[in-house]
């Protein structure tokens, strides 16, 4: 932004720059200081930070922040509802897989191919009592990690 490679930034709306008033104004100041004007094609105008333009930009940032907060609350409630119903809300962890029809709710079930690795991992950890030691033992046994590479204490 400081190199002068462009002088106009085209955005759908100002909330594409930041999702709260404080960060939106800060971003607009940085862009303005770098000689970059912001064009919103929804509004069909350049955003400004003087007079009424500052008020409008601040209001758009506040509206975006309110929308973001409301959306976050709705998403968290929906994920909580799905989890309480026993449905998958994230990618399945190692040892499990998501199953279900394309447009139907997904559930975690034990992955038969990974089951033995999970049991072996648990047995090694119980014996050694160390994440690092478990990783070393799994690597020594040439057991691939979930990503297909070597095991680390963080992976265990």
Rosetta constraint file for C-alpha pairs under 8 A:
AtomPair CA 1 CA 5 HARMONIC 7.22 0.50
AtomPair CA 1 CA 6 HARMONIC 7.93 0.50
AtomPair CA 1 CA 31 HARMONIC 7.23 0.50
AtomPair CA 1 CA 34 HARMONIC 6.57 0.50
AtomPair CA 2 CA 34 HARMONIC 5.61 0.50
AtomPair CA 4 CA 34 HARMONIC 6.93 0.50
AtomPair CA 4 CA 35 HARMONIC 7.50 0.50
AtomPair CA 6 CA 36 HARMONIC 6.90 0.50
AtomPair CA 7 CA 35 HARMONIC 6.15 0.50
AtomPair CA 7 CA 36 HARMONIC 4.34 0.50
AtomPair CA 7 CA 37 HARMONIC 6.15 0.50
AtomPair CA 8 CA 36 HARMONIC 5.23 0.50
AtomPair CA 8 CA 37 HARMONIC 4.76 0.50
AtomPair CA 8 CA 38 HARMONIC 5.73 0.50
AtomPair CA 8 CA 39 HARMONIC 6.88 0.50
AtomPair CA 9 CA 36 HARMONIC 6.76 0.50
AtomPair CA 9 CA 37 HARMONIC 6.18 0.50
AtomPair CA 9 CA 38 HARMONIC 4.80 0.50
AtomPair CA 9 CA 39 HARMONIC 6.07 0.50
AtomPair CA 10 CA 38 HARMONIC 5.97 0.50
AtomPair CA 10 CA 39 HARMONIC 4.77 0.50
AtomPair CA 10 CA 40 HARMONIC 6.01 0.50
AtomPair CA 10 CA 41 HARMONIC 7.04 0.50
AtomPair CA 11 CA 16 HARMONIC 6.65 0.50
AtomPair CA 11 CA 17 HARMONIC 7.88 0.50
AtomPair CA 11 CA 38 HARMONIC 7.24 0.50
AtomPair CA 11 CA 39 HARMONIC 6.18 0.50
AtomPair CA 11 CA 40 HARMONIC 5.07 0.50
AtomPair CA 11 CA 41 HARMONIC 6.45 0.50
AtomPair CA 12 CA 16 HARMONIC 6.89 0.50
AtomPair CA 12 CA 40 HARMONIC 5.44 0.50
AtomPair CA 12 CA 41 HARMONIC 5.39 0.50
AtomPair CA 12 CA 42 HARMONIC 5.70 0.50
AtomPair CA 13 CA 40 HARMONIC 5.13 0.50
AtomPair CA 13 CA 41 HARMONIC 6.90 0.50
AtomPair CA 13 CA 42 HARMONIC 6.02 0.50
AtomPair CA 13 CA 43 HARMONIC 7.36 0.50
AtomPair CA 14 CA 18 HARMONIC 7.24 0.50
AtomPair CA 14 CA 24 HARMONIC 7.66 0.50
AtomPair CA 14 CA 40 HARMONIC 6.63 0.50
AtomPair CA 14 CA 57 HARMONIC 7.67 0.50
AtomPair CA 14 CA 60 HARMONIC 7.10 0.50
AtomPair CA 14 CA 61 HARMONIC 7.54 0.50
AtomPair CA 15 CA 19 HARMONIC 5.50 0.50
AtomPair CA 15 CA 20 HARMONIC 7.79 0.50
AtomPair CA 15 CA 24 HARMONIC 7.58 0.50
AtomPair CA 15 CA 60 HARMONIC 7.06 0.50
AtomPair CA 15 CA 61 HARMONIC 6.43 0.50
AtomPair CA 15 CA 64 HARMONIC 5.83 0.50
AtomPair CA 17 CA 24 HARMONIC 6.36 0.50
AtomPair CA 17 CA 27 HARMONIC 7.30 0.50
AtomPair CA 18 CA 23 HARMONIC 5.80 0.50
AtomPair CA 18 CA 24 HARMONIC 4.91 0.50
AtomPair CA 18 CA 27 HARMONIC 7.67 0.50
AtomPair CA 18 CA 61 HARMONIC 7.32 0.50
AtomPair CA 19 CA 23 HARMONIC 7.33 0.50
AtomPair CA 19 CA 24 HARMONIC 7.06 0.50
AtomPair CA 19 CA 61 HARMONIC 6.33 0.50
AtomPair CA 19 CA 64 HARMONIC 5.23 0.50
AtomPair CA 19 CA 65 HARMONIC 5.15 0.50
AtomPair CA 19 CA 68 HARMONIC 6.76 0.50
AtomPair CA 20 CA 24 HARMONIC 6.06 0.50
AtomPair CA 20 CA 61 HARMONIC 4.76 0.50
AtomPair CA 20 CA 62 HARMONIC 5.72 0.50
AtomPair CA 20 CA 63 HARMONIC 7.84 0.50
AtomPair CA 20 CA 64 HARMONIC 5.96 0.50
AtomPair CA 20 CA 65 HARMONIC 4.39 0.50
AtomPair CA 21 CA 25 HARMONIC 6.06 0.50
AtomPair CA 21 CA 57 HARMONIC 7.78 0.50
AtomPair CA 21 CA 58 HARMONIC 5.34 0.50
AtomPair CA 21 CA 59 HARMONIC 7.26 0.50
AtomPair CA 21 CA 60 HARMONIC 7.22 0.50
AtomPair CA 21 CA 61 HARMONIC 3.74 0.50
AtomPair CA 21 CA 62 HARMONIC 4.99 0.50
AtomPair CA 21 CA 64 HARMONIC 7.78 0.50
AtomPair CA 21 CA 65 HARMONIC 6.99 0.50
AtomPair CA 22 CA 26 HARMONIC 6.26 0.50
AtomPair CA 22 CA 58 HARMONIC 7.91 0.50
AtomPair CA 22 CA 61 HARMONIC 7.43 0.50
AtomPair CA 23 CA 27 HARMONIC 5.99 0.50
AtomPair CA 24 CA 28 HARMONIC 6.07 0.50
AtomPair CA 24 CA 57 HARMONIC 7.81 0.50
AtomPair CA 24 CA 58 HARMONIC 7.62 0.50
AtomPair CA 24 CA 61 HARMONIC 6.03 0.50
AtomPair CA 25 CA 29 HARMONIC 6.11 0.50
AtomPair CA 25 CA 57 HARMONIC 7.32 0.50
AtomPair CA 25 CA 58 HARMONIC 6.83 0.50
AtomPair CA 25 CA 61 HARMONIC 7.89 0.50
AtomPair CA 26 CA 30 HARMONIC 6.33 0.50
AtomPair CA 27 CA 31 HARMONIC 6.16 0.50
AtomPair CA 28 CA 32 HARMONIC 5.97 0.50
AtomPair CA 28 CA 38 HARMONIC 7.94 0.50
AtomPair CA 28 CA 49 HARMONIC 7.60 0.50
AtomPair CA 29 CA 33 HARMONIC 5.99 0.50
AtomPair CA 29 CA 49 HARMONIC 7.76 0.50
AtomPair CA 30 CA 34 HARMONIC 6.23 0.50
AtomPair CA 31 CA 35 HARMONIC 6.34 0.50
AtomPair CA 31 CA 36 HARMONIC 5.01 0.50
AtomPair CA 31 CA 37 HARMONIC 6.86 0.50
AtomPair CA 31 CA 38 HARMONIC 7.94 0.50
AtomPair CA 32 CA 36 HARMONIC 5.27 0.50
AtomPair CA 32 CA 37 HARMONIC 6.30 0.50
AtomPair CA 37 CA 46 HARMONIC 6.74 0.50
AtomPair CA 37 CA 47 HARMONIC 7.31 0.50
AtomPair CA 38 CA 46 HARMONIC 5.45 0.50
AtomPair CA 38 CA 47 HARMONIC 5.59 0.50
AtomPair CA 39 CA 44 HARMONIC 7.15 0.50
AtomPair CA 39 CA 45 HARMONIC 5.72 0.50
AtomPair CA 39 CA 46 HARMONIC 4.33 0.50
AtomPair CA 39 CA 47 HARMONIC 6.29 0.50
AtomPair CA 40 CA 44 HARMONIC 5.67 0.50
AtomPair CA 40 CA 45 HARMONIC 5.69 0.50
AtomPair CA 40 CA 46 HARMONIC 6.23 0.50
AtomPair CA 40 CA 47 HARMONIC 7.15 0.50
AtomPair CA 41 CA 45 HARMONIC 6.92 0.50
AtomPair CA 47 CA 53 HARMONIC 6.53 0.50
AtomPair CA 47 CA 57 HARMONIC 6.97 0.50
AtomPair CA 48 CA 53 HARMONIC 4.75 0.50
AtomPair CA 48 CA 54 HARMONIC 6.15 0.50
AtomPair CA 48 CA 57 HARMONIC 7.37 0.50
AtomPair CA 49 CA 53 HARMONIC 5.27 0.50
AtomPair CA 49 CA 54 HARMONIC 4.14 0.50
AtomPair CA 49 CA 55 HARMONIC 7.92 0.50
AtomPair CA 49 CA 57 HARMONIC 7.25 0.50
AtomPair CA 50 CA 54 HARMONIC 5.16 0.50
AtomPair CA 51 CA 55 HARMONIC 6.80 0.50
AtomPair CA 52 CA 56 HARMONIC 6.16 0.50
AtomPair CA 53 CA 57 HARMONIC 6.02 0.50
AtomPair CA 54 CA 58 HARMONIC 6.02 0.50
AtomPair CA 55 CA 59 HARMONIC 6.11 0.50
AtomPair CA 56 CA 60 HARMONIC 6.17 0.50
AtomPair CA 57 CA 61 HARMONIC 6.27 0.50
AtomPair CA 58 CA 62 HARMONIC 6.22 0.50
AtomPair CA 59 CA 63 HARMONIC 6.14 0.50
AtomPair CA 60 CA 64 HARMONIC 6.10 0.50
AtomPair CA 61 CA 65 HARMONIC 6.15 0.50
AtomPair CA 62 CA 66 HARMONIC 6.25 0.50
AtomPair CA 63 CA 67 HARMONIC 6.14 0.50
AtomPair CA 64 CA 68 HARMONIC 6.03 0.50
AtomPair CA 65 CA 69 HARMONIC 6.17 0.50
AtomPair CA 66 CA 70 HARMONIC 6.18 0.50
AtomPair CA 67 CA 71 HARMONIC 6.05 0.50
AtomPair CA 68 CA 72 HARMONIC 6.06 0.50
AtomPair CA 69 CA 73 HARMONIC 6.27 0.50
AtomPair CA 70 CA 74 HARMONIC 6.28 0.50
AtomPair CA 71 CA 75 HARMONIC 6.08 0.50
AtomPair CA 72 CA 76 HARMONIC 6.11 0.50
AtomPair CA 73 CA 77 HARMONIC 6.16 0.50
AtomPair CA 74 CA 78 HARMONIC 6.15 0.50
AtomPair CA 75 CA 79 HARMONIC 6.12 0.50
AtomPair CA 76 CA 80 HARMONIC 6.05 0.50
AtomPair CA 77 CA 81 HARMONIC 6.15 0.50
AtomPair CA 78 CA 82 HARMONIC 6.22 0.50
AtomPair CA 79 CA 83 HARMONIC 6.08 0.50
AtomPair CA 79 CA 89 HARMONIC 6.09 0.50
AtomPair CA 80 CA 84 HARMONIC 6.09 0.50
AtomPair CA 81 CA 85 HARMONIC 6.26 0.50
AtomPair CA 82 CA 86 HARMONIC 6.50 0.50
AtomPair CA 82 CA 87 HARMONIC 5.24 0.50
AtomPair CA 82 CA 88 HARMONIC 7.06 0.50
AtomPair CA 82 CA 89 HARMONIC 6.62 0.50
AtomPair CA 83 CA 87 HARMONIC 5.28 0.50
AtomPair CA 83 CA 88 HARMONIC 6.43 0.50
AtomPair CA 83 CA 89 HARMONIC 6.26 0.50
AtomPair CA 86 CA 107 HARMONIC 7.01 0.50
AtomPair CA 87 CA 105 HARMONIC 6.43 0.50
AtomPair CA 87 CA 106 HARMONIC 5.78 0.50
AtomPair CA 87 CA 107 HARMONIC 4.86 0.50
AtomPair CA 87 CA 108 HARMONIC 7.35 0.50
AtomPair CA 88 CA 92 HARMONIC 7.48 0.50
AtomPair CA 88 CA 98 HARMONIC 7.04 0.50
AtomPair CA 88 CA 105 HARMONIC 7.55 0.50
AtomPair CA 88 CA 106 HARMONIC 5.39 0.50
AtomPair CA 88 CA 107 HARMONIC 4.86 0.50
AtomPair CA 88 CA 108 HARMONIC 5.99 0.50
AtomPair CA 91 CA 97 HARMONIC 7.98 0.50
AtomPair CA 91 CA 98 HARMONIC 7.17 0.50
AtomPair CA 92 CA 96 HARMONIC 5.58 0.50
AtomPair CA 92 CA 97 HARMONIC 5.15 0.50
AtomPair CA 92 CA 98 HARMONIC 5.77 0.50
AtomPair CA 92 CA 108 HARMONIC 6.36 0.50
AtomPair CA 93 CA 97 HARMONIC 7.31 0.50
AtomPair CA 94 CA 114 HARMONIC 7.23 0.50
AtomPair CA 94 CA 118 HARMONIC 7.94 0.50
AtomPair CA 94 CA 146 HARMONIC 6.41 0.50
AtomPair CA 95 CA 110 HARMONIC 5.95 0.50
AtomPair CA 95 CA 111 HARMONIC 5.36 0.50
AtomPair CA 95 CA 112 HARMONIC 7.84 0.50
AtomPair CA 95 CA 114 HARMONIC 4.94 0.50
AtomPair CA 95 CA 115 HARMONIC 5.58 0.50
AtomPair CA 95 CA 117 HARMONIC 7.85 0.50
AtomPair CA 95 CA 118 HARMONIC 6.20 0.50
AtomPair CA 96 CA 108 HARMONIC 5.95 0.50
AtomPair CA 96 CA 109 HARMONIC 5.36 0.50
AtomPair CA 96 CA 110 HARMONIC 4.34 0.50
AtomPair CA 96 CA 111 HARMONIC 4.63 0.50
AtomPair CA 96 CA 114 HARMONIC 7.53 0.50
AtomPair CA 97 CA 108 HARMONIC 5.44 0.50
AtomPair CA 97 CA 109 HARMONIC 5.59 0.50
AtomPair CA 97 CA 110 HARMONIC 6.38 0.50
AtomPair CA 97 CA 111 HARMONIC 5.63 0.50
AtomPair CA 98 CA 106 HARMONIC 5.78 0.50
AtomPair CA 98 CA 107 HARMONIC 5.39 0.50
AtomPair CA 98 CA 108 HARMONIC 4.72 0.50
AtomPair CA 98 CA 109 HARMONIC 6.54 0.50
AtomPair CA 99 CA 106 HARMONIC 5.30 0.50
AtomPair CA 99 CA 107 HARMONIC 5.43 0.50
AtomPair CA 99 CA 108 HARMONIC 6.36 0.50
AtomPair CA 99 CA 109 HARMONIC 6.98 0.50
AtomPair CA 100 CA 104 HARMONIC 6.02 0.50
AtomPair CA 100 CA 105 HARMONIC 6.13 0.50
AtomPair CA 100 CA 106 HARMONIC 4.67 0.50
AtomPair CA 100 CA 107 HARMONIC 6.52 0.50
AtomPair CA 101 CA 105 HARMONIC 7.33 0.50
AtomPair CA 101 CA 106 HARMONIC 7.40 0.50
AtomPair CA 110 CA 115 HARMONIC 6.86 0.50
AtomPair CA 111 CA 115 HARMONIC 5.96 0.50
AtomPair CA 112 CA 116 HARMONIC 7.61 0.50
AtomPair CA 114 CA 118 HARMONIC 6.37 0.50
AtomPair CA 115 CA 119 HARMONIC 6.30 0.50
AtomPair CA 116 CA 120 HARMONIC 6.07 0.50
AtomPair CA 117 CA 121 HARMONIC 5.97 0.50
AtomPair CA 117 CA 143 HARMONIC 7.71 0.50
AtomPair CA 118 CA 122 HARMONIC 6.18 0.50
AtomPair CA 119 CA 123 HARMONIC 6.18 0.50
AtomPair CA 120 CA 124 HARMONIC 6.15 0.50
AtomPair CA 121 CA 125 HARMONIC 6.12 0.50
AtomPair CA 121 CA 134 HARMONIC 6.98 0.50
AtomPair CA 121 CA 138 HARMONIC 7.33 0.50
AtomPair CA 121 CA 156 HARMONIC 7.70 0.50
AtomPair CA 122 CA 126 HARMONIC 6.08 0.50
AtomPair CA 123 CA 127 HARMONIC 6.22 0.50
AtomPair CA 124 CA 128 HARMONIC 6.02 0.50
AtomPair CA 124 CA 129 HARMONIC 7.92 0.50
AtomPair CA 124 CA 134 HARMONIC 5.80 0.50
AtomPair CA 124 CA 137 HARMONIC 7.46 0.50
AtomPair CA 125 CA 129 HARMONIC 5.08 0.50
AtomPair CA 125 CA 130 HARMONIC 6.07 0.50
AtomPair CA 125 CA 131 HARMONIC 6.76 0.50
AtomPair CA 125 CA 133 HARMONIC 7.69 0.50
AtomPair CA 125 CA 134 HARMONIC 5.43 0.50
AtomPair CA 128 CA 133 HARMONIC 6.39 0.50
AtomPair CA 128 CA 134 HARMONIC 6.79 0.50
AtomPair CA 129 CA 133 HARMONIC 7.71 0.50
AtomPair CA 129 CA 134 HARMONIC 7.90 0.50
AtomPair CA 130 CA 134 HARMONIC 6.05 0.50
AtomPair CA 131 CA 135 HARMONIC 6.18 0.50
AtomPair CA 131 CA 152 HARMONIC 8.00 0.50
AtomPair CA 131 CA 153 HARMONIC 4.80 0.50
AtomPair CA 131 CA 154 HARMONIC 7.69 0.50
AtomPair CA 131 CA 156 HARMONIC 6.18 0.50
AtomPair CA 132 CA 136 HARMONIC 6.29 0.50
AtomPair CA 132 CA 152 HARMONIC 6.83 0.50
AtomPair CA 132 CA 153 HARMONIC 4.75 0.50
AtomPair CA 133 CA 137 HARMONIC 6.13 0.50
AtomPair CA 134 CA 138 HARMONIC 6.12 0.50
AtomPair CA 134 CA 153 HARMONIC 7.46 0.50
AtomPair CA 134 CA 156 HARMONIC 7.22 0.50
AtomPair CA 135 CA 139 HARMONIC 6.15 0.50
AtomPair CA 135 CA 151 HARMONIC 5.01 0.50
AtomPair CA 135 CA 152 HARMONIC 5.25 0.50
AtomPair CA 135 CA 153 HARMONIC 5.66 0.50
AtomPair CA 135 CA 155 HARMONIC 7.92 0.50
AtomPair CA 135 CA 156 HARMONIC 6.35 0.50
AtomPair CA 136 CA 140 HARMONIC 6.05 0.50
AtomPair CA 136 CA 151 HARMONIC 7.23 0.50
AtomPair CA 136 CA 152 HARMONIC 7.68 0.50
AtomPair CA 137 CA 141 HARMONIC 6.19 0.50
AtomPair CA 138 CA 142 HARMONIC 6.33 0.50
AtomPair CA 138 CA 143 HARMONIC 5.51 0.50
AtomPair CA 138 CA 144 HARMONIC 7.86 0.50
AtomPair CA 138 CA 151 HARMONIC 6.79 0.50
AtomPair CA 139 CA 143 HARMONIC 5.95 0.50
AtomPair CA 139 CA 144 HARMONIC 7.39 0.50
AtomPair CA 139 CA 150 HARMONIC 6.04 0.50
AtomPair CA 139 CA 151 HARMONIC 6.07 0.50
AtomPair CA 144 CA 148 HARMONIC 5.05 0.50
AtomPair CA 144 CA 149 HARMONIC 5.83 0.50
AtomPair CA 144 CA 150 HARMONIC 6.15 0.50
AtomPair CA 144 CA 151 HARMONIC 7.28 0.50
AtomPair CA 145 CA 149 HARMONIC 5.51 0.50
AtomPair CA 145 CA 150 HARMONIC 5.70 0.50
AtomPair CA 145 CA 151 HARMONIC 5.38 0.50
AtomPair CA 145 CA 155 HARMONIC 7.46 0.50
AtomPair CA 151 CA 155 HARMONIC 5.93 0.50
AtomPair CA 151 CA 156 HARMONIC 6.83 0.50
AtomPair CA 152 CA 156 HARMONIC 6.40 0.50
